Amino acid sequence: MSCSATTSEFASHPQAISFTVVEGNKSWVCTAVYASPRVDLRQQGWAHLRELGGRVTMPWLVLGDFNEVMLSTECRGGQFSMARASQFLEVLNDCNLLDMGAKGLRFTWYRNHRGSMLAKRLDRAVCNIVWQAMFPEAYVENLCRVYFDHCPLLLRRDGSRDKSQDRPFGFQAAWATHRDFERIVREAWCRTTPTLANGLRAVREDATKFNREVFGNN
């Protein structure tokens, strides 16, 4: 967002805050969501979104922690509720909001539960078709988490080139938080002939595989 942008409050709710963004000749509404982890209270948040959907006539972007998934493929481990997912989809449909998808990590929330890693896509950005037309190259990237159980979302409105080709290897801080990562590095280092180059190559291969399988990042 450029430095010439101005914002003003549009609406406020315990689970969401909305503000109008004016940037040059463009104006739109942005809603930041933190849906309640309690299912009963989350209904109040859905009702507020529906109420906003009836008021907003401008381009509209909604993003944040919805504390719900749309599809069974958006969770790994734990229980999937078709009823709650359908209700979430109904809210978005009633508000004419489209999921923007995301690059990067497959899931945005991770938690170790009784020795098993649970993962879900609880955080996302959705928008109406008018906002999408205003920013046709916009995309969302799920970044690696470090200290918290949720991953931060990065929204870019200007698009980007695909830099996956010839991408250099980089250590992700989130790997070190996983209980299995030290073992993976140790086993990779020990299985090769004892040279620095071979050891680093094996660690790179196994760390990349670990990143893809555990964190869902390609």
C-alpha positions in Angstrom: 0.0 0.0 0.0 1.4 3.4 -0.9 2.1 6.1 1.7 -0.8 8.2 0.2 -3.4 5.8 1.4 -5.9 6.8 4.1 -8.1 4.6 6.3 -11.2 5.1 8.3 -13.2 2.7 10.4 -16.2 1.2 8.7 -17.5 -1.3 11.3 -16.3 -3.0 14.5 -17.2 -6.3 16.1 -15.5 -8.5 18.8 -14.5 -10.9 16.0 -13.7 -8.4 13.2 -12.8 -4.9 12.4 -13.5 -3.2 9.0 -12.1 -0.1 7.6 -12.3 1.9 4.4 -9.1 2.3 2.4 -8.8 5.3 0.0 -5.7 5.2 -2.2 -5.7 7.7 -5.0 -8.8 7.1 -7.1 -9.4 3.7 -5.6 -11.4 2.9 -2.5 -12.3 -0.4 -0.9 -13.2 -2.1 2.4 -10.9 -4.4 4.3 -12.1 -6.6 7.1 -9.6 -8.2 9.5 -11.1 -11.4 11.1 -10.3 -13.2 14.2 -13.2 -15.7 14.5 -13.8 -17.2 18.0 -12.5 -20.7 18.7 -15.8 -21.4 20.3 -18.4 -22.7 17.8 -21.3 -21.0 19.5 -19.6 -17.6 19.6 -18.4 -18.0 16.0 -22.0 -17.9 14.9 -22.1 -14.3 16.0 -19.1 -13.6 13.8 -20.8 -15.2 10.8 -23.9 -13.1 11.4 -21.7 -10.0 11.5 -20.1 -10.9 8.1 -23.6 -11.4 6.6 -24.6 -8.0 8.0 -21.5 -6.5 6.4 -22.3 -8.3 3.1 -25.5 -6.4 3.0 -23.8 -3.0 3.6 -20.6 -3.1 1.6 -21.1 -1.8 -2.0 -17.4 -1.3 -2.7 -14.6 -3.7 -3.5 -14.2 -5.9 -0.3 -11.3 -7.9 1.1 -11.7 -10.1 4.2 -8.7 -11.9 5.7 -7.5 -13.4 8.9 -8.1 -16.3 11.2 -11.5 -17.8 10.4 -11.0 -20.8 12.8 -12.7 -23.0 10.3 -11.9 -25.0 7.2 -13.8 -25.4 3.9 -12.8 -28.8 2.8 -11.5 -32.1 4.4 -8.3 -31.6 2.4 -7.6 -28.5 4.4 -6.9 -30.4 7.6 -4.6 -33.2 8.6 -5.3 -35.1 11.7 -8.2 -34.5 14.1 -11.9 -34.5 13.1 -13.4 -32.8 10.1 -17.0 -31.4 10.5 -18.9 -31.3 7.2 -21.7 -29.4 8.9 -19.4 -26.6 10.1 -17.6 -26.4 6.8 -20.8 -26.2 4.9 -22.0 -23.4 7.2 -18.7 -21.5 6.6 -19.2 -21.9 2.8 -22.7 -20.6 3.1 -21.5 -17.5 4.8 -19.0 -16.8 2.1 -21.5 -17.5 -0.6 -24.1 -15.2 1.0 -21.5 -12.4 1.1 -20.3 -13.1 -2.5 -16.8 -13.7 -1.3 -14.3 -15.9 -3.2 -11.4 -17.7 -1.7 -8.1 -16.3 -3.0 -6.1 -19.4 -2.5 -2.5 -19.2 -1.3 1.0 -20.0 -2.2 3.6 -21.5 0.2 2.5 -23.7 3.0 -0.5 -25.9 2.6 -1.7 -25.4 6.2 -1.7 -22.3 8.4 -2.1 -23.8 11.9 -0.1 -26.5 13.6 -0.4 -28.1 17.0 1.2 -31.1 18.6 -1.6 -33.2 20.1 -0.6 -36.3 22.1 2.4 -36.9 19.9 0.7 -36.3 16.6 1.0 -33.1 14.6 -2.4 -31.6 13.7 -2.5 -29.1 10.8 -5.4 -27.0 9.3 -5.9 -24.1 6.9 -7.6 -21.8 9.3 -6.3 -18.5 7.9 -7.1 -17.2 4.5 -8.1 -14.2 2.4 -11.4 -13.9 0.5 -12.7 -11.1 -1.6 -15.6 -10.1 -3.8 -15.3 -10.1 -7.5 -15.1 -6.3 -7.6 -12.0 -6.3 -5.4 -10.5 -9.1 -7.6 -11.1 -7.0 -10.7 -9.4 -4.0 -9.1 -6.3 -6.0 -8.1 -6.2 -8.9 -10.7 -2.6 -9.9 -9.8 -3.1 -10.0 -6.1 -2.1 -13.2 -4.3 -1.7 -14.6 -0.8 1.3 -16.4 0.6 1.3 -18.5 3.8 4.6 -17.8 5.5 6.5 -20.1 7.9 5.5 -19.8 11.5 8.2 -19.3 14.1 6.9 -18.7 17.7 3.1 -19.2 17.3 0.8 -22.0 16.2 -0.5 -19.9 13.3 1.4 -18.9 10.1 1.3 -15.3 9.1 -0.4 -14.4 5.8 1.4 -12.1 3.3 -0.9 -10.3 0.8 0.6 -8.8 -2.3 -1.6 -6.8 -4.7 0.9 -6.5 -7.5 1.5 -10.1 -8.3 4.9 -11.7 -8.7 7.0 -13.9 -11.0 7.2 -17.6 -10.2 10.7 -18.0 -8.7 10.4 -21.7 -7.9 12.8 -22.5 -10.7 16.4 -22.6 -9.5 15.4 -21.4 -6.1 18.3 -21.5 -3.7 18.1 -23.7 -0.6 17.3 -21.8 2.6 17.0 -22.9 6.2 13.5 -22.3 7.6 13.4 -21.3 11.3 10.1 -23.2 11.7 12.0 -26.5 11.0 13.9 -26.2 14.3 10.6 -26.2 16.3 9.7 -29.7 15.0 10.7 -32.6 17.3 11.9 -34.7 14.4 14.1 -32.2 12.6 17.3 -32.9 14.7 17.0 -36.6 14.0 16.5 -36.0 10.3 19.7 -33.9 10.1 21.7 -36.4 12.1 20.6 -39.4 10.0 21.2 -37.5 6.7 24.7 -36.5 7.8 25.7 -40.0 8.9 24.5 -42.0 5.9 27.0 -40.4 3.4 30.7 -40.7 3.0 32.5 -38.4 5.5 33.0 -35.3 3.4 31.5 -31.8 4.0 30.1 -31.6 0.5 28.3 -35.0 0.7 27.0 -34.3 4.2 25.5 -30.9 3.2 24.0 -32.4 0.1 22.3 -35.1 2.0 21.0 -32.7 4.6 19.6 -30.4 1.9 17.8 -33.3 0.2 16.2 -34.6 3.4 15.4 -31.2 4.7 13.6 -30.3 1.5 11.6 -33.5 1.6 10.8 -32.9 5.3 9.6 -29.4 4.4 7.3 -30.7 1.7 5.9 -33.6 3.7 5.5 -31.9 7.1 4.9 -28.3 6.3 3.3 -28.8 2.9 5.7 -26.3 1.2 7.1 -27.1 -2.2 
